[in-house]
Amino acid sequence: MPSIMPSRRSLLAGATGIAGAALLSGCSDGAPPGAEPEIPLERRMRDTAVRDSGRLLERYDTTSAAHPALAERLAPLRASVASHTAALAAGDGASPSPERSASRSASPRAASPSATPAAAPSAAEPVPPQPADALSALADAERSLAEARTISLAEAPGELARMLASVAACGHVHAYLLTTPQGASS
């Protein structure tokens, strides 16, 4: 009775076919033809950073509205956050207009896989009735966002990582200025 062992040549051809099929299936994202391609990581991270900065701007605005006597003290810090928002939005080659930033923040696809809901300050939180408590809450929001950005540095591509590091450092400085007696005027 003859042996039913496959030849080396047929084994090699079969292995090559299986490897080729595995490579080809690895190149597919599993999306049906005509589906929207996946948004690059840097774009998602920028969108998240712009959205989070927009929420922080809203916190500054609601704090200033609730405590008009703090508005002058908060103005330079808010302007800094607005500049960071514009710089983060401009990094994807589009104009950093407020309308664009607002529309991006409403986009459901803007979330980053590493973003945590608790990391971003929420503008919906009520402003504390005492000015000192309001400044402390704003400092906490700055600090939380700065820490979240520091954590996201590990995933960020080169230029975005440098920008996030710089913005995070500014956030820590803002938190310090919000909790010192001299505040933003020093």
C-alpha positions as CSV (number, residue, x, y, z in Angstrom):
1,M,0.0,0.0,0.0
2,P,1.4,3.4,-1.0
3,S,2.0,6.0,1.7
4,I,-0.4,8.9,1.7
5,M,2.1,11.4,3.0
6,P,2.0,14.8,1.2
7,S,5.2,15.9,-0.6
8,R,7.4,18.6,0.8
9,R,6.5,20.7,-2.2
10,S,2.7,20.5,-1.6
11,L,3.3,21.3,2.2
12,L,5.4,24.3,1.3
13,A,2.8,25.5,-1.3
14,G,0.0,25.1,1.3
15,A,1.9,27.0,4.0
16,T,2.7,29.8,1.6
17,G,-1.0,30.0,0.7
18,I,-2.1,30.1,4.3
19,A,0.5,32.8,5.2
20,G,-0.5,34.9,2.2
21,A,-4.2,34.7,3.2
22,A,-3.3,35.7,6.8
23,L,-1.3,38.7,5.6
24,L,-4.1,39.8,3.3
25,S,-6.7,39.5,6.0
26,G,-4.5,41.4,8.4
27,C,-4.5,44.4,6.0
28,S,-8.3,44.6,6.0
29,D,-9.9,46.6,8.8
30,G,-13.0,44.5,8.5
31,A,-15.1,47.5,7.3
32,P,-17.5,46.9,4.4
33,P,-16.5,48.5,1.0
34,G,-17.4,52.2,0.9
35,A,-17.4,52.6,4.7
36,E,-15.7,55.6,6.2
37,P,-12.0,54.9,6.9
38,E,-10.8,54.9,10.5
39,I,-9.7,58.3,11.8
40,P,-6.0,58.4,12.6
41,L,-4.9,58.4,16.2
42,E,-3.4,61.9,16.1
43,R,-6.6,63.3,14.7
44,R,-8.7,61.6,17.4
45,M,-6.3,62.8,20.1
46,R,-6.3,66.4,18.8
47,D,-10.1,66.3,18.6
48,T,-10.3,65.1,22.2
49,A,-7.8,67.8,23.4
50,V,-9.8,70.5,21.6
51,R,-13.0,69.3,23.1
52,D,-11.5,69.1,26.6
53,S,-10.0,72.6,26.2
54,G,-13.4,73.9,25.1
55,R,-15.0,72.5,28.3
56,L,-12.3,74.2,30.3
57,L,-13.1,77.5,28.6
58,E,-16.7,77.0,29.5
59,R,-15.7,76.5,33.1
60,Y,-13.8,79.8,33.0
61,D,-16.8,81.5,31.5
62,T,-19.3,80.1,34.0
63,T,-17.0,81.0,36.9
64,S,-16.6,84.5,35.6
65,A,-20.3,84.9,35.2
66,A,-21.1,83.5,38.6
67,H,-18.4,85.7,40.3
68,P,-17.9,88.9,38.2
69,A,-15.3,90.1,40.7
70,L,-13.0,87.3,39.6
71,A,-13.4,88.0,35.8
72,E,-10.3,90.3,35.7
73,R,-8.2,87.7,37.5
74,L,-9.4,84.9,35.3
75,A,-9.1,86.7,31.9
76,P,-5.4,86.1,31.2
77,L,-5.7,82.4,32.2
78,R,-8.8,82.0,30.0
79,A,-7.0,83.7,27.1
80,S,-4.1,81.2,27.5
81,V,-6.6,78.2,27.4
82,A,-8.2,79.8,24.3
83,S,-4.7,80.0,22.7
84,H,-4.0,76.4,23.5
85,T,-7.4,75.4,22.0
86,A,-6.6,77.2,18.8
87,A,-3.1,75.7,18.6
88,L,-4.4,72.2,19.1
89,A,-7.2,72.7,16.5
90,A,-4.7,74.2,14.0
91,G,-2.4,71.2,14.2
92,D,-4.6,69.2,11.8
93,G,-4.3,71.7,9.0
94,A,-7.7,73.2,9.4
95,S,-8.6,76.7,10.6
96,P,-8.9,77.0,14.4
97,S,-12.2,78.9,14.3
98,P,-14.4,78.7,17.3
99,E,-17.3,77.4,15.1
100,R,-15.0,74.5,14.0
101,S,-13.9,73.8,17.5
102,A,-17.5,73.7,18.7
103,S,-18.6,71.4,15.9
104,R,-15.7,69.1,16.5
105,S,-16.5,68.9,20.2
106,A,-20.0,67.7,19.3
107,S,-18.7,64.9,17.0
108,P,-19.2,61.4,18.4
109,R,-16.1,60.2,16.5
110,A,-13.8,62.6,18.3
111,A,-13.2,60.4,21.3
112,S,-9.8,59.0,21.9
113,P,-9.4,55.4,23.1
114,S,-7.4,56.6,26.0
115,A,-9.7,59.4,27.0
116,T,-11.5,58.9,30.3
117,P,-14.8,60.7,31.0
118,A,-13.6,61.8,34.4
119,A,-10.4,63.3,33.0
120,A,-12.1,66.2,31.2
121,P,-13.5,69.1,33.2
122,S,-17.2,69.4,32.9
123,A,-18.7,72.8,32.3
124,A,-22.0,71.5,33.6
125,E,-20.7,71.3,37.2
126,P,-22.2,74.1,39.3
127,V,-19.9,76.9,40.3
128,P,-19.4,77.0,44.1
129,P,-21.0,80.1,45.7
130,Q,-17.9,81.3,47.5
131,P,-15.2,82.9,45.2
132,A,-12.3,81.0,46.9
133,D,-14.1,77.7,46.4
134,A,-14.9,78.6,42.8
135,L,-11.2,79.3,42.2
136,S,-10.3,76.0,43.9
137,A,-12.8,74.1,41.7
138,L,-11.3,75.8,38.6
139,A,-7.8,74.9,39.8
140,D,-8.9,71.3,40.2
141,A,-10.3,71.2,36.7
142,E,-7.0,72.6,35.3
143,R,-5.0,70.1,37.3
144,S,-7.2,67.1,36.3
145,L,-7.0,68.0,32.6
146,A,-3.2,68.6,32.9
147,E,-2.8,65.2,34.5
148,A,-4.9,63.5,31.8
149,R,-2.9,65.1,29.1
150,T,0.4,64.0,30.8
151,I,-0.9,60.4,30.8
152,S,-1.9,60.6,27.1
153,L,1.7,61.6,26.1
154,A,2.7,57.9,25.9
155,E,0.3,57.4,23.0
156,A,0.8,60.7,21.2
157,P,2.9,61.1,18.1
158,G,6.0,63.4,18.3
159,E,4.7,66.9,17.6
160,L,1.4,66.4,19.4
161,A,3.2,64.9,22.4
162,R,5.4,68.1,22.6
163,M,2.3,70.3,22.4
164,L,0.3,68.3,25.0
165,A,3.3,68.4,27.3
166,S,3.5,72.1,27.0
167,V,-0.2,72.6,27.5
168,A,-0.2,70.3,30.5
169,A,2.6,72.3,32.1
170,C,0.6,75.5,31.5
171,G,-2.4,73.8,33.2
172,H,-0.3,73.1,36.3
173,V,0.9,76.7,36.4
174,H,-2.7,77.9,36.0
175,A,-3.8,75.6,38.9
176,Y,-1.0,77.1,41.0
177,L,-2.0,80.7,40.1
178,L,-5.6,80.0,40.9
179,T,-4.7,78.8,44.4
180,T,-2.3,81.5,45.4
181,P,-3.4,84.8,47.0
182,Q,-1.8,86.9,44.2
183,G,-3.3,84.8,41.5
184,A,-2.9,85.6,37.9
185,S,-1.6,89.1,38.6
186,S,1.8,87.9,39.8
